[in-house]
Amino acid sequence: MKISLNGEDYTAKEPVSVEGLLKELGVHPQRVAVEVNFRIIRKADYSRAMIKDGDSVEVVSFVGGGI
């Protein structure tokens, strides 16, 4: 299944939930925000929100820091 992941072509296992994609990528779900086709997915819905062929997925990591 081909999707756009952060603006790049990506082949994901099929079928896959947001939670499954994050596991596939080795990303901790509590440290990111996920948008599928310009809709922000609530963390509570990661296991139910399914990604389909051709979807556009953005995974944004939170980075802390400071002085």
QUISULDA-V87822 format. One record per run of one state. SS is the DSSP state (@ for helix, = for strand, . for the rest). FROM is the first residue (numbers start at 1). TO is the last residue. If there is no record, write none. Layout:
ss: (SS | SS)
from: (FROM | FROM)
to: (TO | TO)
//
This chain:
ss: (. | = | . | = | . | = | @ | . | @ | = | . | = | . | @ | . | = | . | = | .)
from: (1 | 2 | 6 | 8 | 12 | 16 | 18 | 26 | 29 | 32 | 37 | 39 | 42 | 43 | 46 | 50 | 52 | 56 | 62)
to: (1 | 5 | 7 | 11 | 15 | 17 | 25 | 28 | 31 | 36 | 38 | 41 | 42 | 45 | 49 | 51 | 55 | 61 | 67)
//
